[in-house]
Amino acid sequence: MDISNEKAVQGLEVFAQNFHNDRVQELKDIKSFYQAENLQKIKAIAHKWKGYSAPYGFNTLEKLSIELENETIKENKLKVGELIEQIENYLNLKRKYLH
């Protein structure tokens, strides 16, 4: 996963670290919702993420969120679990690119 070219739009760079921290916290909620099999709450978060991730330089999160939302609609629990793991890996990797 090459994310080295993901950049926030001018003026939002200073908020990228806070944006990341907030998504890490919300990922904890997503994991809890997954354990509880509450795909509707996961869908709501994924929908929100897909709408505002790219401007903060989280282009891959936007793409993964679109997939996650679609898979929750299909009620594909296995794929939802895989996407949650991919998002977690992405956020861990993204941390290294923030300063």
C-alpha positions in Angstrom: 0.0 0.0 0.0 1.7 3.1 -1.2 0.4 6.1 0.6 3.4 8.4 0.4 1.8 10.7 -2.1 -1.4 11.3 0.0 -1.5 15.0 0.9 -4.1 17.2 2.6 -5.4 20.2 0.7 -3.8 23.4 1.5 -4.9 24.7 4.8 -6.0 21.4 6.2 -2.5 20.0 6.7 -2.3 21.2 10.3 -5.4 19.2 11.1 -4.2 15.9 9.7 -2.9 14.5 13.0 -6.1 15.3 14.8 -8.1 13.8 11.9 -6.0 10.6 12.2 -6.5 10.4 16.0 -10.2 10.8 15.7 -10.4 8.0 13.1 -8.4 5.7 15.3 -10.9 6.3 18.1 -13.8 5.7 15.8 -12.2 2.5 14.6 -12.5 1.2 18.1 -16.3 1.9 17.9 -16.4 0.2 14.5 -14.8 -2.9 16.0 -17.3 -2.9 18.9 -20.2 -2.6 16.4 -18.7 -5.4 14.4 -18.6 -7.7 17.4 -22.2 -6.8 18.2 -23.1 -7.4 14.5 -24.4 -3.8 14.2 -23.7 -3.2 10.5 -25.9 -0.1 10.4 -23.7 1.8 12.8 -20.6 0.7 10.8 -22.3 1.9 7.7 -23.0 5.3 9.2 -19.4 5.8 10.2 -18.2 4.6 6.8 -20.5 7.0 5.0 -19.2 9.9 7.1 -15.6 8.9 6.4 -16.0 8.6 2.7 -17.3 12.1 2.6 -14.4 13.9 4.2 -11.3 11.8 4.2 -9.6 12.9 1.0 -9.4 16.6 1.8 -7.3 15.7 4.9 -5.0 13.5 2.8 -6.6 10.2 3.6 -7.4 9.1 0.1 -7.0 5.4 0.8 -9.4 5.7 3.8 -11.9 7.3 1.4 -11.7 4.3 -0.9 -11.8 1.7 1.9 -14.8 3.5 3.4 -16.7 3.3 0.1 -16.1 -0.4 0.1 -17.0 -0.8 3.7 -20.3 1.1 3.3 -21.1 -1.1 0.2 -20.3 -4.3 2.1 -22.5 -3.3 5.1 -25.4 -2.7 2.7 -24.8 -6.2 1.3 -24.5 -7.6 4.8 -21.3 -9.3 3.9 -19.9 -9.7 7.4 -16.8 -11.5 6.2 -15.8 -8.8 3.8 -16.7 -6.1 6.4 -14.3 -7.8 8.8 -11.5 -7.8 6.2 -12.1 -4.1 5.4 -11.9 -3.2 9.1 -8.6 -4.9 9.3 -7.4 -3.1 6.1 -8.5 0.2 7.6 -6.6 -0.5 10.8 -3.4 -1.4 8.9 -3.8 1.7 6.8 -4.2 4.0 9.9 -1.2 2.4 11.5 0.9 3.0 8.3 -0.5 6.5 7.9 0.7 7.5 11.4 4.3 7.2 10.0 3.6 9.9 7.4 2.2 12.5 9.8 4.3 15.0 11.5 
